[in-house]
């Protein structure tokens, strides 16, 4: 009587092999995230180059508007606004974003100008950022019935300032962008570009504040 050959039991799988089955999936997910991040960085760099190469130049001093609006926060802005007034290119000036405790005399001293040069100037104390600059400007423009303004700010800040103004200015008001003739710095431009992107995205998604 012949014996049946003994059947071999399958060897148990190593625990390490069973634990490693999810590794390719995790590696693939990490790789996909890395590619998305790399793409976003490339898009940011490309946009930054466009932003840097298309900064606005100062407007001709002789370009006439009803009024001039100076946004505080950078060197040369108040001096540029005064030059516009004294050239007869605008009738009145708003300086938006002045500190609440700052007097006309103190503002003139800080800018190194005689206080008499501010006799055609209104000081705006309500603004604390670019959004409230735009809102303060819109109220001033509407209150005085102006149909055109010259906007004075830095070259890097100009796009974001105009973006906010377009949201709140009365319809039909013409805006002449006038960047102060100051050499822009790359870190400052990068910061302004990022803020512009964030604000544009916020407005596109329905945010107003």
Number of C-alpha atoms within 10 A of each C-alpha: 3 4 5 6 6 6 6 6 6 6 6 6 8 8 8 8 8 9 9 10 10 9 10 10 11 11 10 11 12 12 12 12 11 12 12 12 12 12 12 12 12 12 12 16 13 11 15 17 13 11 18 16 9 11 17 18 14 18 16 11 15 11 13 19 21 18 24 27 28 27 26 23 14 13 14 17 25 26 15 21 30 21 15 25 22 13 14 15 20 24 16 21 24 22 22 27 22 19 15 12 8 12 12 17 14 12 18 17 12 9 15 10 15 11 14 11 13 19 10 14 20 15 19 20 16 16 20 15 14 20 20 17 24 24 19 23 27 19 14 18 21 13 9 10 12 16 16 18 22 25 27 28 28 30 23 24 23 20 19 19 22 17 17 20 22 15 15 15 21 16 9 8 16 15 19 19 21 25 23 25 16 14 8 14 9 11 9 12 19 18 12 20 22 15 14 20 13 12 19 15 12 13 14 10 9 8 10 11 8
